[in-house]
Amino acid sequence: MARWIAIACFLALAFAAEGRAQDRPRTVHVFVALADNQYQGIVPVPAKIGNGDDPENNLYWGCDEGLKSLFKTSPPWKLVSSVDPRTSIVLERCIFKHGSSNTYLIADAYRGREIKTAIEEFFAAASGARAERARIQLNGRPVELKLSGGADLVVYIGHNGLMDFRISPPRAPAPARKPVIVLCCKSRDYFEDMLKQRGRRRS
């Protein structure tokens, strides 16, 4: 998984480089299902990093090679916001800005037991549904960011929950296309057909 998150960092950098001439903010929305020994069919990891209720120490989020830690130590990116959404599903939202482009990465840490919701909401975003907005303050001015189905790039990172459960059949795709990235075990075998049905291309 550490390798996958490093790949996500590289791909986000490439995406940011493409947007250097853009005036409007470009957004990457990452859905992270926290590793959870108890509620997921993962190969068990040490208890400290396999607690799906503890983002700060989680394998996919707060440990040395987790998404939050990796992006915090990646020089082109700056953490501009880290909040507790105060929901029972998403435990933390981090927003990073790329240093030389108008590109933002929004990452949501889903409670491990809520992996099914994380994957369902990723697919909804991939179809262009559930477009959302978030407002942040940057250098004393408000910035509005498009999230979920409104994001320019949508990413899922975590255990391949589709090996353990089924989700609702895809709805008809929205007209607009966008790139998506799926970083999990056997992602092509389980995600590709559903993404194609939603009219999205898999990266």
Contacts in CASP RR format, 6 or more apart in sequence:
PFRMAT RR
TARGET T0000
AUTHOR 0000-0000-0000
METHOD contacts of the structure
MODEL  1
MARWIAIACFLALAFAAEGRAQDRPRTVHVFVALADNQYQGIVPVPAKIG
NGDDPENNLYWGCDEGLKSLFKTSPPWKLVSSVDPRTSIVLERCIFKHGS
SNTYLIADAYRGREIKTAIEEFFAAASGARAERARIQLNGRPVELKLSGG
ADLVVYIGHNGLMDFRISPPRAPAPARKPVIVLCCKSRDYFEDMLKQRGR
RRS
1 35 0 8 1.000
1 59 0 8 1.000
1 60 0 8 1.000
1 65 0 8 1.000
1 66 0 8 1.000
1 157 0 8 1.000
1 158 0 8 1.000
2 65 0 8 1.000
2 66 0 8 1.000
4 157 0 8 1.000
4 183 0 8 1.000
4 184 0 8 1.000
5 60 0 8 1.000
5 65 0 8 1.000
5 66 0 8 1.000
5 67 0 8 1.000
5 70 0 8 1.000
5 157 0 8 1.000
5 183 0 8 1.000
6 65 0 8 1.000
6 70 0 8 1.000
7 183 0 8 1.000
8 30 0 8 1.000
8 67 0 8 1.000
8 155 0 8 1.000
8 157 0 8 1.000
8 181 0 8 1.000
8 183 0 8 1.000
9 70 0 8 1.000
9 71 0 8 1.000
9 74 0 8 1.000
11 181 0 8 1.000
11 203 0 8 1.000
12 28 0 8 1.000
12 77 0 8 1.000
12 98 0 8 1.000
12 103 0 8 1.000
12 105 0 8 1.000
12 153 0 8 1.000
13 74 0 8 1.000
13 76 0 8 1.000
13 98 0 8 1.000
15 26 0 8 1.000
15 28 0 8 1.000
15 103 0 8 1.000
15 152 0 8 1.000
15 153 0 8 1.000
16 26 0 8 1.000
16 76 0 8 1.000
16 98 0 8 1.000
16 100 0 8 1.000
16 101 0 8 1.000
16 103 0 8 1.000
17 101 0 8 1.000
19 26 0 8 1.000
19 101 0 8 1.000
19 102 0 8 1.000
19 103 0 8 1.000
20 100 0 8 1.000
20 101 0 8 1.000
22 101 0 8 1.000
22 102 0 8 1.000
22 103 0 8 1.000
23 102 0 8 1.000
24 102 0 8 1.000
25 102 0 8 1.000
25 103 0 8 1.000
25 104 0 8 1.000
25 143 0 8 1.000
25 144 0 8 1.000
25 145 0 8 1.000
25 146 0 8 1.000
26 101 0 8 1.000
26 102 0 8 1.000
26 103 0 8 1.000
26 104 0 8 1.000
26 152 0 8 1.000
26 153 0 8 1.000
27 103 0 8 1.000
27 104 0 8 1.000
27 105 0 8 1.000
27 106 0 8 1.000
27 145 0 8 1.000
27 146 0 8 1.000
27 147 0 8 1.000
27 150 0 8 1.000
27 151 0 8 1.000
27 152 0 8 1.000
27 153 0 8 1.000
28 103 0 8 1.000
28 104 0 8 1.000
28 105 0 8 1.000
28 106 0 8 1.000
28 151 0 8 1.000
28 152 0 8 1.000
28 153 0 8 1.000
28 154 0 8 1.000
28 155 0 8 1.000
29 106 0 8 1.000
29 107 0 8 1.000
29 108 0 8 1.000
29 125 0 8 1.000
29 147 0 8 1.000
29 148 0 8 1.000
29 149 0 8 1.000
29 150 0 8 1.000
29 151 0 8 1.000
29 153 0 8 1.000
29 154 0 8 1.000
29 155 0 8 1.000
30 67 0 8 1.000
30 105 0 8 1.000
30 106 0 8 1.000
30 107 0 8 1.000
30 108 0 8 1.000
30 155 0 8 1.000
30 156 0 8 1.000
30 157 0 8 1.000
31 108 0 8 1.000
31 110 0 8 1.000
31 118 0 8 1.000
31 119 0 8 1.000
31 121 0 8 1.000
31 122 0 8 1.000
31 125 0 8 1.000
31 154 0 8 1.000
31 155 0 8 1.000
31 156 0 8 1.000
31 157 0 8 1.000
32 60 0 8 1.000
32 61 0 8 1.000
32 67 0 8 1.000
32 107 0 8 1.000
32 108 0 8 1.000
32 109 0 8 1.000
32 110 0 8 1.000
32 118 0 8 1.000
32 157 0 8 1.000
32 158 0 8 1.000
33 40 0 8 1.000
33 60 0 8 1.000
33 110 0 8 1.000
33 112 0 8 1.000
33 114 0 8 1.000
33 115 0 8 1.000
33 118 0 8 1.000
33 119 0 8 1.000
33 156 0 8 1.000
33 157 0 8 1.000
33 158 0 8 1.000
33 159 0 8 1.000
33 161 0 8 1.000
34 50 0 8 1.000
34 52 0 8 1.000
34 53 0 8 1.000
34 54 0 8 1.000
34 55 0 8 1.000
34 58 0 8 1.000
34 59 0 8 1.000
34 60 0 8 1.000
34 61 0 8 1.000
34 91 0 8 1.000
34 109 0 8 1.000
34 110 0 8 1.000
34 111 0 8 1.000
34 112 0 8 1.000
35 42 0 8 1.000
35 45 0 8 1.000
35 49 0 8 1.000
35 50 0 8 1.000
35 52 0 8 1.000
35 58 0 8 1.000
35 59 0 8 1.000
35 60 0 8 1.000
35 112 0 8 1.000
35 158 0 8 1.000
35 159 0 8 1.000
36 42 0 8 1.000
36 50 0 8 1.000
36 51 0 8 1.000
36 52 0 8 1.000
36 111 0 8 1.000
36 112 0 8 1.000
36 113 0 8 1.000
36 115 0 8 1.000
36 159 0 8 1.000
37 44 0 8 1.000
37 45 0 8 1.000
37 47 0 8 1.000
37 50 0 8 1.000
37 51 0 8 1.000
38 52 0 8 1.000
38 113 0 8 1.000
39 52 0 8 1.000
39 112 0 8 1.000
39 113 0 8 1.000
39 115 0 8 1.000
40 112 0 8 1.000
40 115 0 8 1.000
40 159 0 8 1.000
40 161 0 8 1.000
40 164 0 8 1.000
41 159 0 8 1.000
41 161 0 8 1.000
41 163 0 8 1.000
41 164 0 8 1.000
42 159 0 8 1.000
44 50 0 8 1.000
45 59 0 8 1.000
48 54 0 8 1.000
48 57 0 8 1.000
49 57 0 8 1.000
49 58 0 8 1.000
49 59 0 8 1.000
49 63 0 8 1.000
50 58 0 8 1.000
50 59 0 8 1.000
51 57 0 8 1.000
51 58 0 8 1.000
52 58 0 8 1.000
52 111 0 8 1.000
52 112 0 8 1.000
52 113 0 8 1.000
53 91 0 8 1.000
53 111 0 8 1.000
53 112 0 8 1.000
53 113 0 8 1.000
55 61 0 8 1.000
55 62 0 8 1.000
55 68 0 8 1.000
55 91 0 8 1.000
55 92 0 8 1.000
55 109 0 8 1.000
56 62 0 8 1.000
57 63 0 8 1.000
58 66 0 8 1.000
58 109 0 8 1.000
59 66 0 8 1.000
60 66 0 8 1.000
60 67 0 8 1.000
60 157 0 8 1.000
60 158 0 8 1.000
61 67 0 8 1.000
61 68 0 8 1.000
61 69 0 8 1.000
61 92 0 8 1.000
61 109 0 8 1.000
62 68 0 8 1.000
62 69 0 8 1.000
63 69 0 8 1.000
67 107 0 8 1.000
67 157 0 8 1.000
68 82 0 8 1.000
68 92 0 8 1.000
68 94 0 8 1.000
68 107 0 8 1.000
68 109 0 8 1.000
71 77 0 8 1.000
71 79 0 8 1.000
71 94 0 8 1.000
71 96 0 8 1.000
71 105 0 8 1.000
71 107 0 8 1.000
72 79 0 8 1.000
76 98 0 8 1.000
76 99 0 8 1.000
76 100 0 8 1.000
77 96 0 8 1.000
77 97 0 8 1.000
77 98 0 8 1.000
77 99 0 8 1.000
77 105 0 8 1.000
78 96 0 8 1.000
78 97 0 8 1.000
78 99 0 8 1.000
79 94 0 8 1.000
79 95 0 8 1.000
79 96 0 8 1.000
80 95 0 8 1.000
80 96 0 8 1.000
80 97 0 8 1.000
80 104 0 8 1.000
80 136 0 8 1.000
80 138 0 8 1.000
81 93 0 8 1.000
81 94 0 8 1.000
81 95 0 8 1.000
81 136 0 8 1.000
82 92 0 8 1.000
82 93 0 8 1.000
82 94 0 8 1.000
82 95 0 8 1.000
83 92 0 8 1.000
83 93 0 8 1.000
84 91 0 8 1.000
84 92 0 8 1.000
85 91 0 8 1.000
85 92 0 8 1.000
85 93 0 8 1.000
85 108 0 8 1.000
88 111 0 8 1.000
88 114 0 8 1.000
89 110 0 8 1.000
89 111 0 8 1.000
89 114 0 8 1.000
89 117 0 8 1.000
90 108 0 8 1.000
90 109 0 8 1.000
90 110 0 8 1.000
90 111 0 8 1.000
91 109 0 8 1.000
91 110 0 8 1.000
91 111 0 8 1.000
92 108 0 8 1.000
92 109 0 8 1.000
93 106 0 8 1.000
93 107 0 8 1.000
93 108 0 8 1.000
93 109 0 8 1.000
94 106 0 8 1.000
94 107 0 8 1.000
94 109 0 8 1.000
95 104 0 8 1.000
95 105 0 8 1.000
95 106 0 8 1.000
95 107 0 8 1.000
95 134 0 8 1.000
95 136 0 8 1.000
95 145 0 8 1.000
96 104 0 8 1.000
96 105 0 8 1.000
96 107 0 8 1.000
97 103 0 8 1.000
97 104 0 8 1.000
97 105 0 8 1.000
97 138 0 8 1.000
98 104 0 8 1.000
98 105 0 8 1.000
104 143 0 8 1.000
104 145 0 8 1.000
106 134 0 8 1.000
106 145 0 8 1.000
106 147 0 8 1.000
106 151 0 8 1.000
108 118 0 8 1.000
110 117 0 8 1.000
110 118 0 8 1.000
112 118 0 8 1.000
115 158 0 8 1.000
115 159 0 8 1.000
115 161 0 8 1.000
116 161 0 8 1.000
116 165 0 8 1.000
116 167 0 8 1.000
118 156 0 8 1.000
119 156 0 8 1.000
119 161 0 8 1.000
119 162 0 8 1.000
119 167 0 8 1.000
120 167 0 8 1.000
120 168 0 8 1.000
121 130 0 8 1.000
121 148 0 8 1.000
122 154 0 8 1.000
122 156 0 8 1.000
123 167 0 8 1.000
123 170 0 8 1.000
123 194 0 8 1.000
123 195 0 8 1.000
123 198 0 8 1.000
124 130 0 8 1.000
124 148 0 8 1.000
124 149 0 8 1.000
125 148 0 8 1.000
125 149 0 8 1.000
125 150 0 8 1.000
125 151 0 8 1.000
125 154 0 8 1.000
126 149 0 8 1.000
126 154 0 8 1.000
126 178 0 8 1.000
126 180 0 8 1.000
126 195 0 8 1.000
126 198 0 8 1.000
126 200 0 8 1.000
127 149 0 8 1.000
127 170 0 8 1.000
127 171 0 8 1.000
127 173 0 8 1.000
127 174 0 8 1.000
127 198 0 8 1.000
127 199 0 8 1.000
127 200 0 8 1.000
128 148 0 8 1.000
128 149 0 8 1.000
128 150 0 8 1.000
128 173 0 8 1.000
128 174 0 8 1.000
128 176 0 8 1.000
128 178 0 8 1.000
129 148 0 8 1.000
129 149 0 8 1.000
129 171 0 8 1.000
129 174 0 8 1.000
130 148 0 8 1.000
130 149 0 8 1.000
131 146 0 8 1.000
131 147 0 8 1.000
131 148 0 8 1.000
131 149 0 8 1.000
131 150 0 8 1.000
132 146 0 8 1.000
132 147 0 8 1.000
132 148 0 8 1.000
132 149 0 8 1.000
132 150 0 8 1.000
133 144 0 8 1.000
133 145 0 8 1.000
133 146 0 8 1.000
133 147 0 8 1.000
134 144 0 8 1.000
134 145 0 8 1.000
134 147 0 8 1.000
135 142 0 8 1.000
135 143 0 8 1.000
135 144 0 8 1.000
135 145 0 8 1.000
136 142 0 8 1.000
136 143 0 8 1.000
136 145 0 8 1.000
137 143 0 8 1.000
146 152 0 8 1.000
148 154 0 8 1.000
149 178 0 8 1.000
151 178 0 8 1.000
152 178 0 8 1.000
153 178 0 8 1.000
153 179 0 8 1.000
153 180 0 8 1.000
153 181 0 8 1.000
154 178 0 8 1.000
154 179 0 8 1.000
154 180 0 8 1.000
154 181 0 8 1.000
155 180 0 8 1.000
155 181 0 8 1.000
155 182 0 8 1.000
155 183 0 8 1.000
156 180 0 8 1.000
156 181 0 8 1.000
156 182 0 8 1.000
156 183 0 8 1.000
156 184 0 8 1.000
156 191 0 8 1.000
157 183 0 8 1.000
157 184 0 8 1.000
158 183 0 8 1.000
158 184 0 8 1.000
159 184 0 8 1.000
159 185 0 8 1.000
160 184 0 8 1.000
160 185 0 8 1.000
160 186 0 8 1.000
160 187 0 8 1.000
160 190 0 8 1.000
160 191 0 8 1.000
161 184 0 8 1.000
161 190 0 8 1.000
162 190 0 8 1.000
162 191 0 8 1.000
163 185 0 8 1.000
163 186 0 8 1.000
163 190 0 8 1.000
170 194 0 8 1.000
170 197 0 8 1.000
170 198 0 8 1.000
171 198 0 8 1.000
173 197 0 8 1.000
173 198 0 8 1.000
173 199 0 8 1.000
173 200 0 8 1.000
177 199 0 8 1.000
177 200 0 8 1.000
177 201 0 8 1.000
178 200 0 8 1.000
179 200 0 8 1.000
179 201 0 8 1.000
179 203 0 8 1.000
180 195 0 8 1.000
180 200 0 8 1.000
180 201 0 8 1.000
180 202 0 8 1.000
180 203 0 8 1.000
181 202 0 8 1.000
181 203 0 8 1.000
182 191 0 8 1.000
182 195 0 8 1.000
182 202 0 8 1.000
182 203 0 8 1.000
184 191 0 8 1.000
187 202 0 8 1.000
188 202 0 8 1.000
191 202 0 8 1.000
192 202 0 8 1.000
195 201 0 8 1.000
195 202 0 8 1.000
196 202 0 8 1.000
END
